[in-house]
């Protein structure tokens, strides 16, 4: 059985919508923890924010 619980952000129907409030808040938290500039100062889409969250989590060692 294929696992379809995770979809690539580029395949999201709403991927071009602006990032959500939750994404913005989490990105700010990750940036603060990493002592990096706030990435939410740029207008990000949901898909871009998701990819950036994944990248920042990997760099912080928060990914499995």
N, CA, C and O atoms as CSV, one atom per row, in Angstrom:
chain,resi,resn,atom,element,x,y,z
A,1,UNK,N,N,0.842,-1.181,0.000
A,1,UNK,CA,C,0.000,0.000,0.000
A,1,UNK,C,C,0.891,1.250,0.000
A,1,UNK,O,O,1.805,1.363,0.817
A,2,UNK,N,N,0.630,2.155,-0.888
A,2,UNK,CA,C,1.411,3.387,-0.999
A,2,UNK,C,C,1.056,4.349,0.122
A,2,UNK,O,O,-0.100,4.451,0.533
A,3,UNK,N,N,2.073,5.053,0.609
A,3,UNK,CA,C,1.862,6.046,1.657
A,3,UNK,C,C,1.601,7.390,0.989
A,3,UNK,O,O,2.511,7.983,0.409
A,4,UNK,N,N,0.378,7.867,1.066
A,4,UNK,CA,C,0.036,9.152,0.445
A,4,UNK,C,C,-0.244,10.224,1.490
A,4,UNK,O,O,-0.927,11.206,1.203
A,5,UNK,N,N,0.282,10.041,2.705
A,5,UNK,CA,C,0.031,11.032,3.746
A,5,UNK,C,C,0.925,12.253,3.603
A,5,UNK,O,O,0.632,13.305,4.171
A,6,UNK,N,N,2.009,12.125,2.854
A,6,UNK,CA,C,2.882,13.269,2.631
A,6,UNK,C,C,2.984,13.527,1.143
A,6,UNK,O,O,3.252,12.622,0.352
A,7,UNK,N,N,2.767,14.772,0.778
A,7,UNK,CA,C,2.815,15.170,-0.623
A,7,UNK,C,C,3.934,16.185,-0.786
A,7,UNK,O,O,4.157,17.019,0.091
A,8,UNK,N,N,4.619,16.116,-1.880
A,8,UNK,CA,C,5.651,17.088,-2.178
A,8,UNK,C,C,4.991,18.464,-2.294
A,8,UNK,O,O,3.985,18.609,-2.987
A,9,UNK,N,N,5.554,19.481,-1.615
A,9,UNK,CA,C,4.938,20.813,-1.675
A,9,UNK,C,C,4.704,21.335,-3.079
A,9,UNK,O,O,3.760,22.093,-3.301
A,10,UNK,N,N,5.545,20.948,-4.035
A,10,UNK,CA,C,5.332,21.427,-5.408
A,10,UNK,C,C,4.052,20.867,-6.014
A,10,UNK,O,O,3.543,21.401,-6.999
A,11,UNK,N,N,3.526,19.783,-5.424
A,11,UNK,CA,C,2.300,19.164,-5.920
A,11,UNK,C,C,1.047,19.643,-5.190
A,11,UNK,O,O,-0.059,19.203,-5.505
A,12,UNK,N,N,1.210,20.534,-4.225
A,12,UNK,CA,C,0.065,21.036,-3.472
A,12,UNK,C,C,-0.806,21.917,-4.364
A,12,UNK,O,O,-0.294,22.737,-5.126
A,13,UNK,N,N,-2.097,21.746,-4.268
A,13,UNK,CA,C,-3.029,22.604,-4.995
A,13,UNK,C,C,-2.929,24.037,-4.466
A,13,UNK,O,O,-3.020,24.995,-5.233
A,14,UNK,N,N,-2.743,24.176,-3.159
A,14,UNK,CA,C,-2.689,25.505,-2.538
A,14,UNK,C,C,-1.254,25.957,-2.271
A,14,UNK,O,O,-1.040,26.878,-1.483
A,15,UNK,N,N,-0.276,25.331,-2.906
A,15,UNK,CA,C,1.123,25.648,-2.659
A,15,UNK,C,C,1.522,27.064,-2.982
A,15,UNK,O,O,2.486,27.583,-2.419
A,16,UNK,N,N,0.789,27.707,-3.893
A,16,UNK,CA,C,1.112,29.088,-4.265
A,16,UNK,C,C,0.431,30.109,-3.367
A,16,UNK,O,O,0.666,31.310,-3.504
A,17,UNK,N,N,-0.417,29.642,-2.444
A,17,UNK,CA,C,-1.056,30.555,-1.488
A,17,UNK,C,C,0.001,31.076,-0.514
A,17,UNK,O,O,1.045,30.449,-0.337
A,18,UNK,N,N,-0.265,32.219,0.114
A,18,UNK,CA,C,0.684,32.731,1.111
A,18,UNK,C,C,0.851,31.746,2.266
A,18,UNK,O,O,-0.061,30.987,2.595
A,19,UNK,N,N,2.037,31.776,2.872
A,19,UNK,CA,C,2.280,30.885,4.007
A,19,UNK,C,C,1.236,31.133,5.090
A,19,UNK,O,O,0.677,32.224,5.203
A,20,UNK,N,N,0.989,30.100,5.877
A,20,UNK,CA,C,0.002,30.207,6.952
A,20,UNK,C,C,0.615,30.903,8.157
A,20,UNK,O,O,1.834,31.056,8.240
A,21,UNK,N,N,-0.216,31.317,9.075
A,21,UNK,CA,C,0.258,31.928,10.308
A,21,UNK,C,C,1.101,30.958,11.115
A,21,UNK,O,O,2.089,31.353,11.734
A,22,UNK,N,N,0.712,29.689,11.110
A,22,UNK,CA,C,1.477,28.673,11.840
A,22,UNK,C,C,2.869,28.502,11.234
A,22,UNK,O,O,3.856,28.383,11.960
A,23,UNK,N,N,2.945,28.491,9.905
A,23,UNK,CA,C,4.246,28.373,9.248
A,23,UNK,C,C,5.125,29.574,9.581
A,23,UNK,O,O,6.308,29.424,9.887
A,24,UNK,N,N,4.543,30.749,9.519
A,24,UNK,CA,C,5.298,31.971,9.812
A,24,UNK,C,C,5.842,31.941,11.237
A,24,UNK,O,O,7.009,32.256,11.468
A,25,UNK,N,N,5.000,31.563,12.182
A,25,UNK,CA,C,5.404,31.505,13.580
A,25,UNK,C,C,6.521,30.482,13.786
A,25,UNK,O,O,7.495,30.755,14.488
A,26,UNK,N,N,6.379,29.316,13.179
A,26,UNK,CA,C,7.385,28.264,13.342
A,26,UNK,C,C,8.705,28.664,12.697
A,26,UNK,O,O,9.771,28.396,13.252
A,27,UNK,N,N,8.645,29.303,11.532
A,27,UNK,CA,C,9.874,29.760,10.886
A,27,UNK,C,C,10.594,30.797,11.749
A,27,UNK,O,O,11.820,30.779,11.848
A,28,UNK,N,N,9.840,31.692,12.369
A,28,UNK,CA,C,10.448,32.682,13.260
A,28,UNK,C,C,11.130,31.997,14.432
A,28,UNK,O,O,12.244,32.363,14.809
A,29,UNK,N,N,10.465,31.005,15.008
A,29,UNK,CA,C,11.039,30.260,16.132
A,29,UNK,C,C,12.318,29.550,15.724
A,29,UNK,O,O,13.327,29.635,16.424
A,30,UNK,N,N,12.284,28.854,14.600
A,30,UNK,CA,C,13.472,28.149,14.118
A,30,UNK,C,C,14.622,29.121,13.850
A,30,UNK,O,O,15.770,28.829,14.186
A,31,UNK,N,N,14.325,30.261,13.254
A,31,UNK,CA,C,15.358,31.258,12.960
A,31,UNK,C,C,15.969,31.806,14.245
A,31,UNK,O,O,17.183,31.990,14.328
A,32,UNK,N,N,15.135,32.067,15.243
A,32,UNK,CA,C,15.647,32.547,16.524
A,32,UNK,C,C,16.558,31.506,17.163
A,32,UNK,O,O,17.628,31.845,17.668
A,33,UNK,N,N,16.142,30.243,17.145
A,33,UNK,CA,C,16.938,29.177,17.739
A,33,UNK,C,C,18.272,29.002,17.022
A,33,UNK,O,O,19.284,28.670,17.640
A,34,UNK,N,N,18.260,29.229,15.715
A,34,UNK,CA,C,19.476,29.070,14.913
A,34,UNK,C,C,20.291,30.358,14.811
A,34,UNK,O,O,21.346,30.379,14.176
A,35,UNK,N,N,19.803,31.430,15.437
A,35,UNK,CA,C,20.461,32.743,15.361
A,35,UNK,C,C,20.643,33.178,13.908
A,35,UNK,O,O,21.706,33.656,13.513
A,36,UNK,N,N,19.574,32.999,13.121
A,36,UNK,CA,C,19.562,33.368,11.704
A,36,UNK,C,C,18.575,34.506,11.497
A,36,UNK,O,O,17.694,34.721,12.331
A,37,UNK,N,N,18.711,35.238,10.395
A,37,UNK,CA,C,17.737,36.305,10.092
A,37,UNK,C,C,16.330,35.735,9.922
A,37,UNK,O,O,16.154,34.585,9.518
A,38,UNK,N,N,15.362,36.538,10.230
A,38,UNK,CA,C,13.959,36.138,10.112
A,38,UNK,C,C,13.595,35.956,8.646
A,38,UNK,O,O,13.554,36.934,7.900
A,39,UNK,N,N,13.327,34.717,8.214
A,39,UNK,CA,C,13.004,34.479,6.808
A,39,UNK,C,C,11.597,34.921,6.436
A,39,UNK,O,O,11.254,34.964,5.255
A,40,UNK,N,N,10.783,35.250,7.428
A,40,UNK,CA,C,9.400,35.626,7.140
A,40,UNK,C,C,9.277,37.077,6.701
A,40,UNK,O,O,8.181,37.552,6.403
A,41,UNK,N,N,10.404,37.779,6.664
A,41,UNK,CA,C,10.373,39.150,6.146
A,41,UNK,C,C,10.123,39.150,4.640
A,41,UNK,O,O,9.779,40.177,4.057
A,42,UNK,N,N,10.302,37.977,4.018
A,42,UNK,CA,C,10.033,37.805,2.594
A,42,UNK,C,C,8.647,37.192,2.436
A,42,UNK,O,O,8.197,36.436,3.297
A,43,UNK,N,N,7.988,37.509,1.364
A,43,UNK,CA,C,6.686,36.905,1.094
A,43,UNK,C,C,6.911,35.490,0.577
A,43,UNK,O,O,7.379,35.298,-0.545
A,44,UNK,N,N,6.577,34.508,1.396
A,44,UNK,CA,C,6.759,33.113,1.018
A,44,UNK,C,C,5.411,32.469,0.734
A,44,UNK,O,O,4.390,32.845,1.311
A,45,UNK,N,N,5.427,31.504,-0.155
A,45,UNK,CA,C,4.226,30.717,-0.397
A,45,UNK,C,C,4.191,29.578,0.627
A,45,UNK,O,O,5.168,29.339,1.336
A,46,UNK,N,N,3.065,28.887,0.694
A,46,UNK,CA,C,2.959,27.730,1.583
A,46,UNK,C,C,4.027,26.706,1.240
A,46,UNK,O,O,4.673,26.156,2.133
A,47,UNK,N,N,4.217,26.448,-0.044
A,47,UNK,CA,C,5.198,25.451,-0.474
A,47,UNK,C,C,6.617,25.890,-0.116
A,47,UNK,O,O,7.403,25.085,0.382
A,48,UNK,N,N,6.949,27.143,-0.361
A,48,UNK,CA,C,8.286,27.643,-0.031
A,48,UNK,C,C,8.533,27.572,1.469
A,48,UNK,O,O,9.610,27.166,1.907
A,49,UNK,N,N,7.540,27.963,2.252
A,49,UNK,CA,C,7.674,27.922,3.709
A,49,UNK,C,C,7.874,26.488,4.187
A,49,UNK,O,O,8.697,26.239,5.068
A,50,UNK,N,N,7.136,25.553,3.619
A,50,UNK,CA,C,7.264,24.157,4.008
A,50,UNK,C,C,8.663,23.633,3.719
A,50,UNK,O,O,9.262,22.960,4.558
A,51,UNK,N,N,9.177,23.937,2.548
A,51,UNK,CA,C,10.530,23.492,2.190
A,51,UNK,C,C,11.570,24.124,3.113
A,51,UNK,O,O,12.519,23.459,3.529
A,52,UNK,N,N,11.393,25.403,3.433
A,52,UNK,CA,C,12.334,26.086,4.313
A,52,UNK,C,C,12.278,25.503,5.727
A,52,UNK,O,O,13.315,25.350,6.371
A,53,UNK,N,N,11.101,25.184,6.205
A,53,UNK,CA,C,10.960,24.547,7.519
A,53,UNK,C,C,11.713,23.221,7.524
A,53,UNK,O,O,12.465,22.937,8.456
A,54,UNK,N,N,11.516,22.414,6.495
A,54,UNK,CA,C,12.206,21.126,6.411
A,54,UNK,C,C,13.722,21.313,6.424
A,54,UNK,O,O,14.434,20.594,7.125
A,55,UNK,N,N,14.205,22.267,5.656
A,55,UNK,CA,C,15.641,22.531,5.584
A,55,UNK,C,C,16.186,22.977,6.927
A,55,UNK,O,O,17.220,22.485,7.377
A,56,UNK,N,N,15.496,23.906,7.566
A,56,UNK,CA,C,15.964,24.424,8.855
A,56,UNK,C,C,15.924,23.343,9.934
A,56,UNK,O,O,16.811,23.279,10.786
A,57,UNK,N,N,14.896,22.496,9.897
A,57,UNK,CA,C,14.804,21.401,10.867
A,57,UNK,C,C,15.948,20.402,10.674
A,57,UNK,O,O,16.501,19.897,11.651
A,58,UNK,N,N,16.300,20.121,9.436
A,58,UNK,CA,C,17.408,19.202,9.157
A,58,UNK,C,C,18.719,19.775,9.673
A,58,UNK,O,O,19.509,19.071,10.302
A,59,UNK,N,N,18.947,21.053,9.406
A,59,UNK,CA,C,20.186,21.702,9.849
A,59,UNK,C,C,20.271,21.753,11.366
A,59,UNK,O,O,21.362,21.709,11.934
A,60,UNK,N,N,19.117,21.847,12.020
A,60,UNK,CA,C,19.088,21.912,13.486
A,60,UNK,C,C,19.121,20.526,14.121
A,60,UNK,O,O,19.178,20.402,15.344
A,61,UNK,N,N,19.085,19.474,13.281
A,61,UNK,CA,C,19.098,18.111,13.798
A,61,UNK,C,C,17.766,17.678,14.374
A,61,UNK,O,O,17.716,16.779,15.213
A,62,UNK,N,N,16.680,18.309,13.932
A,62,UNK,CA,C,15.361,17.991,14.448
A,62,UNK,C,C,14.627,16.958,13.599
A,62,UNK,O,O,13.549,16.501,13.978
A,63,UNK,N,N,15.195,16.587,12.461
A,63,UNK,CA,C,14.586,15.588,11.601
A,63,UNK,C,C,15.025,14.202,12.023
A,63,UNK,O,O,16.124,14.008,12.543
A,64,UNK,N,N,14.148,13.246,11.791
A,64,UNK,CA,C,14.485,11.858,12.122
A,64,UNK,C,C,15.544,11.337,11.189
A,64,UNK,O,O,15.960,10.185,11.309
